[in-house]
C-alpha cells in the first residue's frame, strides 16, 4: 500500500472536503504518517474515515475529528499545549508539529510507552509525556500551567474546573462534554478578565474521561 497517496487522499476528501481550512492543520495532516500510530493489523485502514482500535479498549480518532479539534485550538506555533489522553500519540504528533511545546498525559501505561516510541521516531522531542495511572492522578498539570491551549480527547460529564483554571488568559480549551455515549464538542475561550466564552461545535462520541472530575471506572 502506498501510504503517502492514501494520506493525501484522506486530507483532500475527509479534511479539506469537509471544510477544514487552516493551512497549517492541513499541512500537518499531510506530514504525519497516521499508519505508524495504529496496530499493524489495522495499518491498511489507517487513512479510512473512521476511528480504529489501538488496544486497551481505546481508539484513535477519526481523521476529520483530529483535524477539527486541532483547528478549533487556532494554534500559531508559539503555544504551550496540554493534551489530556495521549492514546495512540497521533493527535499529540499533530499538536507537536503546530505548537512550541506539548504536555500530554495518558493513564494507560502501555499506550503511553508506544506513543512515546512513535513520537521519538518522528523527531518530535518537544513533547513531555506523563503517565497518570493511579486513581488519584490529576486531570490537569499544575507544574506546567498555565497553558495557551488545552485539548481533551475523552468525553467528560462536565468541563473540569481544574482545566479552565490552568488555561492562560486568551487560551482555548477543546473538550467533548455529555454522557458516556454521546457528547457535544465544546470550544471554550478564556477572556483577559477570566470570563469563559463557550461555543458548541459538532456532536461526537469519545471514550470516557476517567478520574477526578471525569467518570469513574464503573461509569458513575
mmCIF file of the C-alpha atoms, coordinates in Angstrom:
data_MODEL
# 
_entry.id   MODEL 
# 
loop_
_atom_site.group_PDB 
_atom_site.id 
_atom_site.type_symbol 
_atom_site.label_atom_id 
_atom_site.label_alt_id 
_atom_site.label_comp_id 
_atom_site.label_asym_id 
_atom_site.label_entity_id 
_atom_site.label_seq_id 
_atom_site.pdbx_PDB_ins_code 
_atom_site.Cartn_x 
_atom_site.Cartn_y 
_atom_site.Cartn_z 
_atom_site.occupancy 
_atom_site.B_iso_or_equiv 
_atom_site.pdbx_formal_charge 
_atom_site.auth_seq_id 
_atom_site.auth_comp_id 
_atom_site.auth_asym_id 
_atom_site.auth_atom_id 
_atom_site.pdbx_PDB_model_num 
ATOM 1   C CA . UNK A 1 1   ? 0.000   0.000  0.000  1.00 0.00 ? 1   UNK A CA 1 
ATOM 2   C CA . UNK A 1 2   ? 1.245   3.483  -0.864 1.00 0.00 ? 2   UNK A CA 1 
ATOM 3   C CA . UNK A 1 3   ? 0.667   5.310  2.426  1.00 0.00 ? 3   UNK A CA 1 
ATOM 4   C CA . UNK A 1 4   ? 1.656   8.718  1.044  1.00 0.00 ? 4   UNK A CA 1 
ATOM 5   C CA . UNK A 1 5   ? -1.016  8.570  -1.653 1.00 0.00 ? 5   UNK A CA 1 
ATOM 6   C CA . UNK A 1 6   ? -3.571  7.311  0.895  1.00 0.00 ? 6   UNK A CA 1 
ATOM 7   C CA . UNK A 1 7   ? -2.674  10.141 3.260  1.00 0.00 ? 7   UNK A CA 1 
ATOM 8   C CA . UNK A 1 8   ? -3.056  12.827 0.579  1.00 0.00 ? 8   UNK A CA 1 
ATOM 9   C CA . UNK A 1 9   ? -6.404  11.353 -0.469 1.00 0.00 ? 9   UNK A CA 1 
ATOM 10  C CA . UNK A 1 10  ? -7.526  11.330 3.175  1.00 0.00 ? 10  UNK A CA 1 
ATOM 11  C CA . UNK A 1 11  ? -6.682  15.004 3.538  1.00 0.00 ? 11  UNK A CA 1 
ATOM 12  C CA . UNK A 1 12  ? -8.307  16.026 0.270  1.00 0.00 ? 12  UNK A CA 1 
ATOM 13  C CA . UNK A 1 13  ? -11.537 14.095 0.779  1.00 0.00 ? 13  UNK A CA 1 
ATOM 14  C CA . UNK A 1 14  ? -12.011 13.907 4.549  1.00 0.00 ? 14  UNK A CA 1 
ATOM 15  C CA . UNK A 1 15  ? -10.316 17.081 5.767  1.00 0.00 ? 15  UNK A CA 1 
ATOM 16  C CA . UNK A 1 16  ? -10.443 19.773 3.084  1.00 0.00 ? 16  UNK A CA 1 
ATOM 17  C CA . UNK A 1 17  ? -13.613 18.246 1.650  1.00 0.00 ? 17  UNK A CA 1 
ATOM 18  C CA . UNK A 1 18  ? -15.427 18.771 4.965  1.00 0.00 ? 18  UNK A CA 1 
ATOM 19  C CA . UNK A 1 19  ? -14.451 22.372 5.440  1.00 0.00 ? 19  UNK A CA 1 
ATOM 20  C CA . UNK A 1 20  ? -11.159 22.365 7.337  1.00 0.00 ? 20  UNK A CA 1 
ATOM 21  C CA . UNK A 1 21  ? -9.357  25.448 6.007  1.00 0.00 ? 21  UNK A CA 1 
ATOM 22  C CA . UNK A 1 22  ? -6.435  26.105 8.398  1.00 0.00 ? 22  UNK A CA 1 
ATOM 23  C CA . UNK A 1 23  ? -3.442  25.580 6.113  1.00 0.00 ? 23  UNK A CA 1 
ATOM 24  C CA . UNK A 1 24  ? -1.132  24.676 8.990  1.00 0.00 ? 24  UNK A CA 1 
ATOM 25  C CA . UNK A 1 25  ? -3.507  21.927 10.139 1.00 0.00 ? 25  UNK A CA 1 
ATOM 26  C CA . UNK A 1 26  ? -3.843  20.597 6.610  1.00 0.00 ? 26  UNK A CA 1 
ATOM 27  C CA . UNK A 1 27  ? -0.065  20.516 6.133  1.00 0.00 ? 27  UNK A CA 1 
ATOM 28  C CA . UNK A 1 28  ? 0.411   18.706 9.457  1.00 0.00 ? 28  UNK A CA 1 
ATOM 29  C CA . UNK A 1 29  ? -2.166  16.077 8.490  1.00 0.00 ? 29  UNK A CA 1 
ATOM 30  C CA . UNK A 1 30  ? -0.293  15.523 5.217  1.00 0.00 ? 30  UNK A CA 1 
ATOM 31  C CA . UNK A 1 31  ? 3.053   15.329 7.005  1.00 0.00 ? 31  UNK A CA 1 
ATOM 32  C CA . UNK A 1 32  ? 2.341   12.975 9.927  1.00 0.00 ? 32  UNK A CA 1 
ATOM 33  C CA . UNK A 1 33  ? 2.163   9.246  8.990  1.00 0.00 ? 33  UNK A CA 1 
ATOM 34  C CA . UNK A 1 34  ? -1.007  8.080  10.716 1.00 0.00 ? 34  UNK A CA 1 
ATOM 35  C CA . UNK A 1 35  ? -0.337  4.412  9.941  1.00 0.00 ? 35  UNK A CA 1 
ATOM 36  C CA . UNK A 1 36  ? 2.578   4.172  12.386 1.00 0.00 ? 36  UNK A CA 1 
ATOM 37  C CA . UNK A 1 37  ? 0.224   5.015  15.267 1.00 0.00 ? 37  UNK A CA 1 
ATOM 38  C CA . UNK A 1 38  ? -2.188  2.119  14.716 1.00 0.00 ? 38  UNK A CA 1 
ATOM 39  C CA . UNK A 1 39  ? -1.717  -1.567 15.348 1.00 0.00 ? 39  UNK A CA 1 
ATOM 40  C CA . UNK A 1 40  ? -0.058  -3.366 12.452 1.00 0.00 ? 40  UNK A CA 1 
ATOM 41  C CA . UNK A 1 41  ? -3.231  -5.325 11.677 1.00 0.00 ? 41  UNK A CA 1 
ATOM 42  C CA . UNK A 1 42  ? -5.069  -2.043 11.010 1.00 0.00 ? 42  UNK A CA 1 
ATOM 43  C CA . UNK A 1 43  ? -2.310  -0.224 9.088  1.00 0.00 ? 43  UNK A CA 1 
ATOM 44  C CA . UNK A 1 44  ? -4.116  -0.632 5.765  1.00 0.00 ? 44  UNK A CA 1 
ATOM 45  C CA . UNK A 1 45  ? -7.172  1.123  7.297  1.00 0.00 ? 45  UNK A CA 1 
ATOM 46  C CA . UNK A 1 46  ? -5.184  3.951  8.894  1.00 0.00 ? 46  UNK A CA 1 
ATOM 47  C CA . UNK A 1 47  ? -6.396  6.568  6.397  1.00 0.00 ? 47  UNK A CA 1 
ATOM 48  C CA . UNK A 1 48  ? -10.023 5.449  6.314  1.00 0.00 ? 48  UNK A CA 1 
ATOM 49  C CA . UNK A 1 49  ? -12.846 7.670  7.527  1.00 0.00 ? 49  UNK A CA 1 
ATOM 50  C CA . UNK A 1 50  ? -13.327 6.006  10.908 1.00 0.00 ? 50  UNK A CA 1 
ATOM 51  C CA . UNK A 1 51  ? -11.894 5.597  14.404 1.00 0.00 ? 51  UNK A CA 1 
ATOM 52  C CA . UNK A 1 52  ? -9.770  2.476  14.874 1.00 0.00 ? 52  UNK A CA 1 
ATOM 53  C CA . UNK A 1 53  ? -8.969  0.318  17.929 1.00 0.00 ? 53  UNK A CA 1 
ATOM 54  C CA . UNK A 1 54  ? -5.483  0.769  19.379 1.00 0.00 ? 54  UNK A CA 1 
ATOM 55  C CA . UNK A 1 55  ? -5.749  -1.786 22.192 1.00 0.00 ? 55  UNK A CA 1 
ATOM 56  C CA . UNK A 1 56  ? -6.623  -1.410 25.881 1.00 0.00 ? 56  UNK A CA 1 
ATOM 57  C CA . UNK A 1 57  ? -10.258 -0.661 24.852 1.00 0.00 ? 57  UNK A CA 1 
ATOM 58  C CA . UNK A 1 58  ? -9.153  2.674  23.388 1.00 0.00 ? 58  UNK A CA 1 
ATOM 59  C CA . UNK A 1 59  ? -9.340  4.158  19.893 1.00 0.00 ? 59  UNK A CA 1 
ATOM 60  C CA . UNK A 1 60  ? -7.528  6.509  17.539 1.00 0.00 ? 60  UNK A CA 1 
ATOM 61  C CA . UNK A 1 61  ? -9.958  9.235  16.500 1.00 0.00 ? 61  UNK A CA 1 
ATOM 62  C CA . UNK A 1 62  ? -11.414 9.641  13.032 1.00 0.00 ? 62  UNK A CA 1 
ATOM 63  C CA . UNK A 1 63  ? -9.049  11.845 10.937 1.00 0.00 ? 63  UNK A CA 1 
ATOM 64  C CA . UNK A 1 64  ? -11.678 14.572 10.489 1.00 0.00 ? 64  UNK A CA 1 
ATOM 65  C CA . UNK A 1 65  ? -12.212 14.827 14.257 1.00 0.00 ? 65  UNK A CA 1 
ATOM 66  C CA . UNK A 1 66  ? -8.458  15.184 14.801 1.00 0.00 ? 66  UNK A CA 1 
ATOM 67  C CA . UNK A 1 67  ? -8.326  17.986 12.238 1.00 0.00 ? 67  UNK A CA 1 
ATOM 68  C CA . UNK A 1 68  ? -11.442 19.734 13.571 1.00 0.00 ? 68  UNK A CA 1 
ATOM 69  C CA . UNK A 1 69  ? -10.335 19.723 17.203 1.00 0.00 ? 69  UNK A CA 1 
ATOM 70  C CA . UNK A 1 70  ? -6.901  20.967 16.171 1.00 0.00 ? 70  UNK A CA 1 
ATOM 71  C CA . UNK A 1 71  ? -8.347  23.757 14.033 1.00 0.00 ? 71  UNK A CA 1 
ATOM 72  C CA . UNK A 1 72  ? -10.541 24.868 16.935 1.00 0.00 ? 72  UNK A CA 1 
ATOM 73  C CA . UNK A 1 73  ? -7.399  25.465 19.020 1.00 0.00 ? 73  UNK A CA 1 
ATOM 74  C CA . UNK A 1 74  ? -6.203  28.029 16.428 1.00 0.00 ? 74  UNK A CA 1 
ATOM 75  C CA . UNK A 1 75  ? -2.507  27.318 17.001 1.00 0.00 ? 75  UNK A CA 1 
ATOM 76  C CA . UNK A 1 76  ? 0.087   29.710 15.598 1.00 0.00 ? 76  UNK A CA 1 
ATOM 77  C CA . UNK A 1 77  ? 3.279   27.874 16.599 1.00 0.00 ? 77  UNK A CA 1 
ATOM 78  C CA . UNK A 1 78  ? 4.213   29.660 19.828 1.00 0.00 ? 78  UNK A CA 1 
ATOM 79  C CA . UNK A 1 79  ? 1.851   27.924 22.243 1.00 0.00 ? 79  UNK A CA 1 
ATOM 80  C CA . UNK A 1 80  ? 2.328   25.560 25.134 1.00 0.00 ? 80  UNK A CA 1 
ATOM 81  C CA . UNK A 1 81  ? -0.425  22.952 24.799 1.00 0.00 ? 81  UNK A CA 1 
ATOM 82  C CA . UNK A 1 82  ? -1.840  20.458 27.283 1.00 0.00 ? 82  UNK A CA 1 
ATOM 83  C CA . UNK A 1 83  ? -3.362  17.273 25.896 1.00 0.00 ? 83  UNK A CA 1 
ATOM 84  C CA . UNK A 1 84  ? -5.406  15.016 28.173 1.00 0.00 ? 84  UNK A CA 1 
ATOM 85  C CA . UNK A 1 85  ? -5.448  11.494 26.734 1.00 0.00 ? 85  UNK A CA 1 
ATOM 86  C CA . UNK A 1 86  ? -2.361  10.696 24.673 1.00 0.00 ? 86  UNK A CA 1 
ATOM 87  C CA . UNK A 1 87  ? -3.835  7.467  23.331 1.00 0.00 ? 87  UNK A CA 1 
ATOM 88  C CA . UNK A 1 88  ? -2.017  6.390  20.181 1.00 0.00 ? 88  UNK A CA 1 
ATOM 89  C CA . UNK A 1 89  ? 0.016   9.604  20.096 1.00 0.00 ? 89  UNK A CA 1 
ATOM 90  C CA . UNK A 1 90  ? -1.297  10.637 16.663 1.00 0.00 ? 90  UNK A CA 1 
ATOM 91  C CA . UNK A 1 91  ? -3.155  13.710 17.885 1.00 0.00 ? 91  UNK A CA 1 
ATOM 92  C CA . UNK A 1 92  ? -0.111  14.507 20.020 1.00 0.00 ? 92  UNK A CA 1 
ATOM 93  C CA . UNK A 1 93  ? 2.079   14.415 16.909 1.00 0.00 ? 93  UNK A CA 1 
ATOM 94  C CA . UNK A 1 94  ? -0.226  16.829 15.077 1.00 0.00 ? 94  UNK A CA 1 
ATOM 95  C CA . UNK A 1 95  ? -0.161  19.219 18.049 1.00 0.00 ? 95  UNK A CA 1 
ATOM 96  C CA . UNK A 1 96  ? 3.623   18.946 18.389 1.00 0.00 ? 96  UNK A CA 1 
ATOM 97  C CA . UNK A 1 97  ? 4.003   19.870 14.725 1.00 0.00 ? 97  UNK A CA 1 
ATOM 98  C CA . UNK A 1 98  ? 1.907   23.003 15.207 1.00 0.00 ? 98  UNK A CA 1 
ATOM 99  C CA . UNK A 1 99  ? 2.866   24.228 18.705 1.00 0.00 ? 99  UNK A CA 1 
ATOM 100 C CA . UNK A 1 100 ? 6.066   25.123 20.529 1.00 0.00 ? 100 UNK A CA 1 
ATOM 101 C CA . UNK A 1 101 ? 5.597   22.625 23.380 1.00 0.00 ? 101 UNK A CA 1 
ATOM 102 C CA . UNK A 1 102 ? 3.110   19.862 24.181 1.00 0.00 ? 102 UNK A CA 1 
ATOM 103 C CA . UNK A 1 103 ? 2.477   18.334 27.597 1.00 0.00 ? 103 UNK A CA 1 
ATOM 104 C CA . UNK A 1 104 ? 0.421   15.168 27.238 1.00 0.00 ? 104 UNK A CA 1 
ATOM 105 C CA . UNK A 1 105 ? -0.961  12.822 29.884 1.00 0.00 ? 105 UNK A CA 1 
ATOM 106 C CA . UNK A 1 106 ? -2.111  9.212  29.477 1.00 0.00 ? 106 UNK A CA 1 
ATOM 107 C CA . UNK A 1 107 ? -3.486  6.878  32.167 1.00 0.00 ? 107 UNK A CA 1 
ATOM 108 C CA . UNK A 1 108 ? -2.746  3.587  30.343 1.00 0.00 ? 108 UNK A CA 1 
ATOM 109 C CA . UNK A 1 109 ? 0.962   2.839  30.569 1.00 0.00 ? 109 UNK A CA 1 
ATOM 110 C CA . UNK A 1 110 ? 1.320   0.509  27.521 1.00 0.00 ? 110 UNK A CA 1 
ATOM 111 C CA . UNK A 1 111 ? -0.328  3.115  25.285 1.00 0.00 ? 111 UNK A CA 1 
ATOM 112 C CA . UNK A 1 112 ? 1.893   5.869  26.660 1.00 0.00 ? 112 UNK A CA 1 
ATOM 113 C CA . UNK A 1 113 ? 5.050   3.858  26.051 1.00 0.00 ? 113 UNK A CA 1 
ATOM 114 C CA . UNK A 1 114 ? 4.003   3.003  22.495 1.00 0.00 ? 114 UNK A CA 1 
ATOM 115 C CA . UNK A 1 115 ? 3.081   6.624  21.777 1.00 0.00 ? 115 UNK A CA 1 
ATOM 116 C CA . UNK A 1 116 ? 6.437   7.843  23.101 1.00 0.00 ? 116 UNK A CA 1 
ATOM 117 C CA . UNK A 1 117 ? 8.244   5.484  20.749 1.00 0.00 ? 117 UNK A CA 1 
ATOM 118 C CA . UNK A 1 118 ? 6.257   6.725  17.744 1.00 0.00 ? 118 UNK A CA 1 
ATOM 119 C CA . UNK A 1 119 ? 6.790   10.381 18.652 1.00 0.00 ? 119 UNK A CA 1 
ATOM 120 C CA . UNK A 1 120 ? 10.528  9.865  19.086 1.00 0.00 ? 120 UNK A CA 1 
ATOM 121 C CA . UNK A 1 121 ? 10.741  8.079  15.741 1.00 0.00 ? 121 UNK A CA 1 
ATOM 122 C CA . UNK A 1 122 ? 9.407   11.255 14.111 1.00 0.00 ? 122 UNK A CA 1 
ATOM 123 C CA . UNK A 1 123 ? 11.823  13.501 15.984 1.00 0.00 ? 123 UNK A CA 1 
ATOM 124 C CA . UNK A 1 124 ? 9.045   15.207 17.945 1.00 0.00 ? 124 UNK A CA 1 
ATOM 125 C CA . UNK A 1 125 ? 11.090  15.931 21.038 1.00 0.00 ? 125 UNK A CA 1 
ATOM 126 C CA . UNK A 1 126 ? 9.025   18.958 22.080 1.00 0.00 ? 126 UNK A CA 1 
ATOM 127 C CA . UNK A 1 127 ? 6.559   16.582 23.782 1.00 0.00 ? 127 UNK A CA 1 
ATOM 128 C CA . UNK A 1 128 ? 6.588   15.972 27.538 1.00 0.00 ? 128 UNK A CA 1 
ATOM 129 C CA . UNK A 1 129 ? 4.604   12.835 28.378 1.00 0.00 ? 129 UNK A CA 1 
ATOM 130 C CA . UNK A 1 130 ? 3.291   11.888 31.805 1.00 0.00 ? 130 UNK A CA 1 
ATOM 131 C CA . UNK A 1 131 ? 1.620   8.624  32.828 1.00 0.00 ? 131 UNK A CA 1 
ATOM 132 C CA . UNK A 1 132 ? -1.360  9.165  35.144 1.00 0.00 ? 132 UNK A CA 1 
ATOM 133 C CA . UNK A 1 133 ? -2.097  5.561  36.073 1.00 0.00 ? 133 UNK A CA 1 
ATOM 134 C CA . UNK A 1 134 ? -3.162  5.950  39.699 1.00 0.00 ? 134 UNK A CA 1 
ATOM 135 C CA . UNK A 1 135 ? -6.698  6.608  40.984 1.00 0.00 ? 135 UNK A CA 1 
ATOM 136 C CA . UNK A 1 136 ? -5.592  9.943  42.417 1.00 0.00 ? 136 UNK A CA 1 
ATOM 137 C CA . UNK A 1 137 ? -3.876  11.218 39.290 1.00 0.00 ? 137 UNK A CA 1 
ATOM 138 C CA . UNK A 1 138 ? -4.912  14.797 38.489 1.00 0.00 ? 138 UNK A CA 1 
ATOM 139 C CA . UNK A 1 139 ? -6.605  15.708 35.226 1.00 0.00 ? 139 UNK A CA 1 
ATOM 140 C CA . UNK A 1 140 ? -4.587  18.905 34.894 1.00 0.00 ? 140 UNK A CA 1 
ATOM 141 C CA . UNK A 1 141 ? -0.854  19.584 35.129 1.00 0.00 ? 141 UNK A CA 1 
ATOM 142 C CA . UNK A 1 142 ? -0.082  22.157 37.841 1.00 0.00 ? 142 UNK A CA 1 
ATOM 143 C CA . UNK A 1 143 ? 3.668   22.189 37.335 1.00 0.00 ? 143 UNK A CA 1 
ATOM 144 C CA . UNK A 1 144 ? 3.373   23.271 33.706 1.00 0.00 ? 144 UNK A CA 1 
ATOM 145 C CA . UNK A 1 145 ? 0.357   25.603 33.900 1.00 0.00 ? 145 UNK A CA 1 
ATOM 146 C CA . UNK A 1 146 ? -0.802  27.956 32.523 1.00 0.00 ? 146 UNK A CA 1 
ATOM 147 C CA . UNK A 1 147 ? -1.432  26.634 29.023 1.00 0.00 ? 147 UNK A CA 1 
ATOM 148 C CA . UNK A 1 148 ? -2.236  28.588 25.884 1.00 0.00 ? 148 UNK A CA 1 
ATOM 149 C CA . UNK A 1 149 ? -4.376  25.711 24.616 1.00 0.00 ? 149 UNK A CA 1 
ATOM 150 C CA . UNK A 1 150 ? -5.820  22.530 26.114 1.00 0.00 ? 150 UNK A CA 1 
ATOM 151 C CA . UNK A 1 151 ? -7.295  19.567 24.273 1.00 0.00 ? 151 UNK A CA 1 
ATOM 152 C CA . UNK A 1 152 ? -9.174  16.714 25.925 1.00 0.00 ? 152 UNK A CA 1 
ATOM 153 C CA . UNK A 1 153 ? -9.532  13.591 23.809 1.00 0.00 ? 153 UNK A CA 1 
ATOM 154 C CA . UNK A 1 154 ? -12.033 11.830 26.078 1.00 0.00 ? 154 UNK A CA 1 
ATOM 155 C CA . UNK A 1 155 ? -15.644 12.617 26.922 1.00 0.00 ? 155 UNK A CA 1 
ATOM 156 C CA . UNK A 1 156 ? -16.301 14.376 30.238 1.00 0.00 ? 156 UNK A CA 1 
ATOM 157 C CA . UNK A 1 157 ? -19.586 14.700 32.171 1.00 0.00 ? 157 UNK A CA 1 
ATOM 158 C CA . UNK A 1 158 ? -18.813 18.418 32.573 1.00 0.00 ? 158 UNK A CA 1 
ATOM 159 C CA . UNK A 1 159 ? -15.961 20.819 31.917 1.00 0.00 ? 159 UNK A CA 1 
ATOM 160 C CA . UNK A 1 160 ? -13.333 20.189 34.637 1.00 0.00 ? 160 UNK A CA 1 
ATOM 161 C CA . UNK A 1 161 ? -12.682 23.427 36.511 1.00 0.00 ? 161 UNK A CA 1 
ATOM 162 C CA . UNK A 1 162 ? -9.045  22.452 37.004 1.00 0.00 ? 162 UNK A CA 1 
ATOM 163 C CA . UNK A 1 163 ? -8.557  22.797 33.238 1.00 0.00 ? 163 UNK A CA 1 
ATOM 164 C CA . UNK A 1 164 ? -10.212 26.196 32.919 1.00 0.00 ? 164 UNK A CA 1 
ATOM 165 C CA . UNK A 1 165 ? -8.151  27.328 35.926 1.00 0.00 ? 165 UNK A CA 1 
ATOM 166 C CA . UNK A 1 166 ? -4.969  26.203 34.153 1.00 0.00 ? 166 UNK A CA 1 
ATOM 167 C CA . UNK A 1 167 ? -5.900  27.946 30.915 1.00 0.00 ? 167 UNK A CA 1 
ATOM 168 C CA . UNK A 1 168 ? -3.988  31.152 30.247 1.00 0.00 ? 168 UNK A CA 1 
ATOM 169 C CA . UNK A 1 169 ? -5.813  34.404 29.503 1.00 0.00 ? 169 UNK A CA 1 
ATOM 170 C CA . UNK A 1 170 ? -6.731  34.285 25.841 1.00 0.00 ? 170 UNK A CA 1 
ATOM 171 C CA . UNK A 1 171 ? -6.350  30.491 25.859 1.00 0.00 ? 171 UNK A CA 1 
ATOM 172 C CA . UNK A 1 172 ? -8.599  27.927 24.172 1.00 0.00 ? 172 UNK A CA 1 
ATOM 173 C CA . UNK A 1 173 ? -9.925  24.634 25.551 1.00 0.00 ? 173 UNK A CA 1 
ATOM 174 C CA . UNK A 1 174 ? -11.498 21.995 23.281 1.00 0.00 ? 174 UNK A CA 1 
ATOM 175 C CA . UNK A 1 175 ? -13.352 19.179 25.037 1.00 0.00 ? 175 UNK A CA 1 
ATOM 176 C CA . UNK A 1 176 ? -16.222 16.718 24.389 1.00 0.00 ? 176 UNK A CA 1 
ATOM 177 C CA . UNK A 1 177 ? -18.882 17.015 27.118 1.00 0.00 ? 177 UNK A CA 1 
ATOM 178 C CA . UNK A 1 178 ? -22.007 14.934 27.696 1.00 0.00 ? 178 UNK A CA 1 
ATOM 179 C CA . UNK A 1 179 ? -22.956 11.377 28.559 1.00 0.00 ? 179 UNK A CA 1 
ATOM 180 C CA . UNK A 1 180 ? -20.709 8.348  28.183 1.00 0.00 ? 180 UNK A CA 1 
ATOM 181 C CA . UNK A 1 181 ? -22.434 7.581  24.871 1.00 0.00 ? 181 UNK A CA 1 
ATOM 182 C CA . UNK A 1 182 ? -22.909 10.978 23.222 1.00 0.00 ? 182 UNK A CA 1 
ATOM 183 C CA . UNK A 1 183 ? -21.109 14.269 23.688 1.00 0.00 ? 183 UNK A CA 1 
ATOM 184 C CA . UNK A 1 184 ? -21.029 17.779 22.281 1.00 0.00 ? 184 UNK A CA 1 
ATOM 185 C CA . UNK A 1 185 ? -17.661 19.163 21.246 1.00 0.00 ? 185 UNK A CA 1 
ATOM 186 C CA . UNK A 1 186 ? -17.111 22.482 23.019 1.00 0.00 ? 186 UNK A CA 1 
ATOM 187 C CA . UNK A 1 187 ? -14.608 25.277 22.427 1.00 0.00 ? 187 UNK A CA 1 
ATOM 188 C CA . UNK A 1 188 ? -14.047 27.436 25.493 1.00 0.00 ? 188 UNK A CA 1 
ATOM 189 C CA . UNK A 1 189 ? -12.140 30.711 25.254 1.00 0.00 ? 189 UNK A CA 1 
ATOM 190 C CA . UNK A 1 190 ? -10.827 32.438 28.378 1.00 0.00 ? 190 UNK A CA 1 
ATOM 191 C CA . UNK A 1 191 ? -11.066 36.199 28.121 1.00 0.00 ? 191 UNK A CA 1 
ATOM 192 C CA . UNK A 1 192 ? -8.396  38.503 29.521 1.00 0.00 ? 192 UNK A CA 1 
ATOM 193 C CA . UNK A 1 193 ? -10.567 39.123 32.589 1.00 0.00 ? 193 UNK A CA 1 
ATOM 194 C CA . UNK A 1 194 ? -11.008 35.379 33.191 1.00 0.00 ? 194 UNK A CA 1 
ATOM 195 C CA . UNK A 1 195 ? -14.520 35.146 31.750 1.00 0.00 ? 195 UNK A CA 1 
ATOM 196 C CA . UNK A 1 196 ? -15.207 31.920 29.861 1.00 0.00 ? 196 UNK A CA 1 
ATOM 197 C CA . UNK A 1 197 ? -16.923 32.011 26.477 1.00 0.00 ? 197 UNK A CA 1 
ATOM 198 C CA . UNK A 1 198 ? -18.344 28.660 25.315 1.00 0.00 ? 198 UNK A CA 1 
ATOM 199 C CA . UNK A 1 199 ? -19.058 27.730 21.699 1.00 0.00 ? 199 UNK A CA 1 
ATOM 200 C CA . UNK A 1 200 ? -20.699 24.497 20.574 1.00 0.00 ? 200 UNK A CA 1 
ATOM 201 C CA . UNK A 1 201 ? -19.248 22.528 17.663 1.00 0.00 ? 201 UNK A CA 1 
ATOM 202 C CA . UNK A 1 202 ? -20.313 19.076 16.443 1.00 0.00 ? 202 UNK A CA 1 
ATOM 203 C CA . UNK A 1 203 ? -21.828 16.073 18.178 1.00 0.00 ? 203 UNK A CA 1 
ATOM 204 C CA . UNK A 1 204 ? -19.287 13.326 18.853 1.00 0.00 ? 204 UNK A CA 1 
ATOM 205 C CA . UNK A 1 205 ? -18.554 10.150 20.778 1.00 0.00 ? 205 UNK A CA 1 
ATOM 206 C CA . UNK A 1 206 ? -15.290 9.636  22.668 1.00 0.00 ? 206 UNK A CA 1 
ATOM 207 C CA . UNK A 1 207 ? -14.129 7.108  25.225 1.00 0.00 ? 207 UNK A CA 1 
ATOM 208 C CA . UNK A 1 208 ? -14.868 8.321  28.784 1.00 0.00 ? 208 UNK A CA 1 
ATOM 209 C CA . UNK A 1 209 ? -12.551 10.667 30.636 1.00 0.00 ? 209 UNK A CA 1 
ATOM 210 C CA . UNK A 1 210 ? -11.682 8.626  33.724 1.00 0.00 ? 210 UNK A CA 1 
ATOM 211 C CA . UNK A 1 211 ? -10.571 10.026 37.092 1.00 0.00 ? 211 UNK A CA 1 
ATOM 212 C CA . UNK A 1 212 ? -11.201 13.032 39.273 1.00 0.00 ? 212 UNK A CA 1 
ATOM 213 C CA . UNK A 1 213 ? -13.647 15.441 37.543 1.00 0.00 ? 213 UNK A CA 1 
ATOM 214 C CA . UNK A 1 214 ? -14.282 12.690 34.984 1.00 0.00 ? 214 UNK A CA 1 
ATOM 215 C CA . UNK A 1 215 ? -16.062 9.321  35.040 1.00 0.00 ? 215 UNK A CA 1 
ATOM 216 C CA . UNK A 1 216 ? -15.199 6.557  37.475 1.00 0.00 ? 216 UNK A CA 1 
ATOM 217 C CA . UNK A 1 217 ? -14.220 3.164  36.049 1.00 0.00 ? 217 UNK A CA 1 
ATOM 218 C CA . UNK A 1 218 ? -17.733 1.822  36.755 1.00 0.00 ? 218 UNK A CA 1 
ATOM 219 C CA . UNK A 1 219 ? -19.272 4.730  34.863 1.00 0.00 ? 219 UNK A CA 1 
ATOM 220 C CA . UNK A 1 220 ? -20.677 6.509  37.923 1.00 0.00 ? 220 UNK A CA 1 
# 
